[in-house]
Amino acid sequence: MDALVLPDNLPPDHRSGFVAVVGRPNVGKSTLINRLLGQKIAIVSAKPQTTRQRLLGILTQATAQVIFMDTPGIHAPQHRLGQGLVEIAAGTLPEADVALWLVDVSVSPTDEDRQVAGLLAELAPETSVLLGLNKADRVAPAHLQGNVDAYATLAPRAAWLLISALRGDNLDRLLTMIVEALPPGPRFYPPDQVTGQQERFMVAELVREQALTYLHNEVPHAVAVLVDEFTRRSAEMTYIAATIFVERDSQKAILVGAGGQMLKRIGWSARQNIEALLDTRVYLELWVKVRPKWRAKDAELRRLGYQIPRQAAHKKGGG
């Protein structure tokens, strides 16, 4: 990628580059990036596959610019949406100067962790690999060394560090390791830019985040959000209309709730976060529509803005 910003006053040892943050679902990738940036650019929930796109988070310091690439969790996909998510994550790795593998050190490696390790083993020798042993605040002391050794064995070329993205433990040291692994280079983005995402995308994600927060069982995984209208009516007011898609009528009923109360709760919570993002008052209208099996249909994935998997679908697989 060509440098977009070439100020004359950068120090001669200035470093810059792209850091792919990868791992299985629910290991804290988005939490880590938000914490390192000092502000929220990625939604967070306890539900698997919360992140569905590659997100850019840009951290600019006096001597470095770090472009974090938040990726979907790598897992065994059960539908076309899941296939696309894994392809996004796997496709991000070869583009990175540094691969940061984030794991949950409070548990031993899973098959999904081994799947990530296999992708890392295929990287070119010039790609630096770091291993972030996250959730170190949750691991039982009796299991710590065994779990550390198990993950380190899976990534023998990686320098590793125990961290807690939630509490902030060792994140300064992790950031130093990341910067030291980056090549010398200029800035790719203006120093005040924190993300590459457009406002409409971030608004849709903030609505989906609240659906993930309030809904349970299979419903959150079947939710997609599309912003239909985004209008700045004045310096103080923004009008937003968005549609929440689900796959079944029963899911729609749960999302709307008795007397529309669940949809109102989701809308109220999302509006608070959107107003903080846009720094204006927001009038938010939400609608709910059913799109049967949208996660399994390429046309629906494309319409909702998701990546279409390059590989053919498996003959078998759940929803």
C-alpha positions in Angstrom: 0.0 0.0 0.0 1.3 3.5 -0.9 1.8 5.9 2.0 -0.9 8.5 2.2 0.8 10.8 4.7 4.4 11.9 4.3 5.1 14.6 6.9 8.6 16.0 6.8 9.1 16.0 10.6 8.9 12.2 11.3 11.9 10.8 13.1 14.3 8.7 11.0 13.5 5.6 13.0 9.7 6.0 12.5 8.0 2.6 12.2 4.6 1.7 10.6 2.7 -1.3 9.4 -0.3 -3.5 9.6 -1.0 -5.9 12.5 -3.5 -8.7 12.0 -5.1 -9.6 15.3 -6.3 -13.2 14.9 -7.7 -16.0 17.0 -10.7 -18.2 17.6 -14.0 -16.6 18.7 -14.3 -14.9 22.1 -10.7 -14.6 23.0 -10.9 -10.8 23.3 -9.6 -9.4 20.0 -12.0 -6.5 19.8 -11.6 -5.7 23.5 -7.8 -5.6 23.1 -7.9 -3.3 20.1 -10.4 -0.9 21.7 -8.2 -0.8 24.8 -5.0 -0.1 22.9 -6.7 2.6 20.9 -8.2 4.2 23.9 -11.7 4.3 22.3 -14.3 2.0 20.9 -14.1 1.1 17.2 -15.3 -2.5 17.4 -18.4 -3.9 19.1 -18.0 -6.4 21.9 -20.2 -9.1 23.2 -19.9 -12.5 24.8 -21.5 -14.2 21.8 -19.3 -16.0 19.2 -18.7 -14.4 15.8 -19.5 -10.9 17.0 -17.0 -9.5 14.6 -18.1 -10.1 11.0 -15.9 -7.8 9.0 -12.2 -6.8 9.0 -12.0 -3.6 11.0 -9.1 -1.1 10.9 -8.0 0.6 14.1 -5.2 3.2 13.7 -2.9 4.1 16.6 -0.5 7.0 15.8 2.4 7.8 18.1 5.3 10.2 17.7 7.6 7.4 16.5 5.1 4.8 15.0 1.8 4.3 13.4 0.2 0.9 14.1 -2.7 -0.2 11.9 -4.6 -3.0 13.7 -6.8 -5.3 11.6 -9.5 -6.8 13.8 -10.7 -10.1 12.2 -13.6 -12.5 12.7 -12.9 -15.5 14.9 -11.5 -18.5 13.1 -13.8 -21.5 13.6 -15.3 -24.5 11.8 -18.1 -22.7 9.7 -21.6 -24.1 9.6 -23.0 -21.8 6.9 -22.0 -19.5 4.1 -21.7 -16.5 6.4 -19.3 -18.5 8.6 -17.2 -19.5 5.6 -16.9 -15.9 4.6 -15.8 -14.9 8.1 -13.0 -17.5 8.2 -11.8 -16.5 4.7 -11.6 -12.8 5.8 -9.5 -13.7 8.8 -7.2 -16.1 6.8 -6.9 -13.7 4.0 -5.8 -10.9 6.3 -2.8 -12.7 7.6 -0.6 -12.6 4.4 -1.2 -8.8 4.2 0.2 -8.2 7.7 3.6 -7.1 8.8 2.9 -8.6 12.2 0.5 -11.4 13.1 -0.8 -11.1 16.7 -2.4 -14.4 17.8 -4.6 -13.8 20.7 -5.6 -16.9 22.9 -7.5 -17.5 26.1 -4.8 -18.8 28.4 -7.3 -19.7 31.1 -8.1 -22.8 29.1 -6.0 -25.2 27.1 -5.8 -25.0 23.3 -8.9 -26.1 21.4 -9.2 -27.5 17.8 -10.0 -23.9 16.7 -6.7 -22.7 18.3 -4.9 -25.4 16.4 -6.6 -24.3 13.2 -5.2 -20.8 13.8 -1.7 -22.2 14.5 -1.8 -24.0 11.2 -2.5 -20.7 9.3 0.4 -19.0 11.2 2.8 -21.8 10.3 2.1 -21.0 6.6 3.2 -17.3 6.9 6.3 -16.0 5.1 9.4 -15.9 7.3 9.5 -12.1 7.2 6.1 -11.8 9.0 6.6 -11.4 12.7 4.4 -13.5 14.9 3.4 -12.5 18.5 1.4 -14.6 20.9 -0.9 -12.7 23.3 -1.9 -15.0 26.2 -5.0 -13.1 27.1 -7.3 -13.5 30.2 -4.2 -14.2 32.4 -6.3 -12.7 35.3 -8.6 -15.7 35.0 -6.3 -18.6 34.8 -5.8 -20.9 37.8 -2.2 -20.8 39.0 -2.0 -24.6 38.9 -2.8 -24.5 35.1 -0.9 -21.5 34.1 2.5 -23.0 33.1 0.9 -26.0 31.3 -1.4 -23.8 29.3 1.4 -21.4 28.4 3.6 -24.2 27.3 0.8 -25.7 25.2 0.2 -22.5 23.3 3.9 -21.7 22.9 4.4 -25.2 21.4 1.8 -24.4 18.8 3.6 -21.2 17.7 7.3 -21.9 18.1 8.4 -18.8 16.2 6.3 -16.4 18.3 7.4 -14.2 21.2 4.7 -14.5 23.8 3.4 -12.3 26.7 0.8 -12.8 29.4 -1.9 -10.1 29.2 -5.4 -9.1 30.3 -7.2 -7.0 27.7 -10.0 -6.3 30.1 -7.9 -5.1 33.0 -5.0 -3.7 30.9 -2.3 -5.9 32.3 0.9 -5.8 30.3 -0.6 -3.9 27.4 2.1 -1.3 27.4 4.7 -4.0 27.0 2.6 -5.7 24.3 2.4 -2.5 22.3 6.2 -2.0 22.6 6.7 -5.5 21.2 4.3 -4.8 18.3 6.1 -1.5 17.4 9.5 -3.1 17.6 8.3 -5.8 15.2 7.1 -3.3 12.6 9.3 -2.2 9.7 10.6 1.4 9.3 8.1 3.4 7.3 6.0 6.5 7.0 2.4 7.2 8.1 -0.3 5.7 6.0 -3.2 7.7 7.7 -3.6 11.2 9.1 -2.6 11.3 12.8 -6.1 12.1 14.0 -7.8 9.2 12.2 -8.6 6.3 14.4 -10.5 3.9 12.2 -11.1 3.2 8.5 -14.8 2.4 9.0 -17.6 4.7 7.7 -20.2 6.1 10.1 -23.1 4.1 8.5 -21.2 0.8 9.1 -20.4 1.7 12.7 -24.1 2.7 13.4 -25.3 -0.6 12.1 -22.7 -2.4 14.3 -23.8 -0.5 17.4 -27.4 -1.6 16.8 -26.3 -5.2 16.3 -24.2 -5.0 19.5 -27.3 -4.2 21.5 -29.2 -7.0 19.9 -26.4 -9.3 20.9 -26.5 -8.0 24.4 -30.2 -8.4 25.0 -31.1 -11.5 22.9 -30.2 -15.1 23.7 -30.1 -18.6 22.2 -30.0 -18.7 18.4 -31.5 -15.3 17.8 -28.3 -13.1 18.0 -26.5 -15.2 15.4 -29.3 -14.7 12.9 -29.3 -10.9 13.3 -28.0 -8.6 10.6 -28.5 -4.8 10.4 -28.7 -2.5 7.4 -28.9 1.3 7.7 -31.6 2.5 5.2 -31.3 6.2 5.8 -28.7 8.4 7.5 -29.5 12.1 7.3 -27.9 15.0 9.2 -31.0 17.2 9.7 -29.1 19.8 11.5 -25.8 20.3 13.4 -27.6 19.0 16.4 -29.8 16.2 15.0 -29.2 13.1 12.9 -32.0 10.9 11.6 -31.3 7.2 11.2 -33.6 4.4 9.9 -32.3 0.9 10.1 -33.7 -2.6 9.5 -32.8 -5.6 11.6 -33.0 -8.9 9.7 -33.6 -12.3 11.2 -34.2 -15.7 9.6 -37.5 -16.8 11.2 -40.8 -15.4 12.3 -40.2 -16.8 15.8 -36.9 -14.8 16.0 -38.7 -11.7 14.9 -41.3 -12.1 17.7 -38.5 -12.5 20.3 -36.7 -9.4 18.9 -39.7 -7.2 18.9 -40.9 -8.5 22.3 -44.3 -8.1 24.0 -45.7 -4.8 23.0 -42.5 -3.9 21.2 -40.6 -3.6 24.5 -37.5 -5.6 23.5 -37.1 -3.6 20.2 -37.5 -0.3 22.2 -34.8 -1.4 24.7 -32.4 -2.3 21.9 -33.1 1.0 20.2 -32.7 3.1 23.3 -29.4 1.5 24.2 -28.1 1.7 20.6 -29.1 5.4 20.4 -27.0 6.3 23.5 -23.9 4.8 21.8 -24.7 6.3 18.4 -25.1 9.8 19.9 -21.7 9.4 21.6 -20.2 8.4 18.2 -21.7 11.1 16.1 -21.7 13.8 18.8 -25.3 14.8 17.9 -28.8 13.9 19.1 -30.1 11.0 17.2 -33.6 10.0 16.1 -33.4 6.3 15.5 -36.2 4.2 13.9 -35.8 0.4 13.8 -37.7 -2.1 11.7 -37.5 -5.9 11.8 -37.8 -8.1 8.7 -37.5 -11.8 8.1 -35.1 -13.1 5.4 -35.3 -16.9 5.6 -31.8 -18.5 5.8 -30.0 -15.3 4.8 -26.7 -16.7 6.3 -26.8 -19.5 3.7 -27.5 -17.5 0.6 -24.9 -15.6 -1.4 -27.3 -13.1 -2.8 -28.5 -12.2 0.7 -25.0 -12.0 2.1 -24.0 -9.6 -0.7 -27.1 -7.4 -0.2 -26.2 -7.1 3.5 -22.6 -6.2 2.8 -20.9 -9.5 3.8 -18.1 -11.2 2.0 -19.2 -14.0 -0.4 -17.1 -17.1 0.3 -14.8 -18.1 -2.6 -15.0 -21.8 -1.7 -18.0 -24.0 -2.6 -20.4 -24.7 0.3 -20.1 -28.0 2.1 -22.9 -30.4 1.4 -23.7 -30.8 5.1 -23.8 -28.1 7.8 -26.1 -26.7 10.3 -27.5 -23.2 10.6 
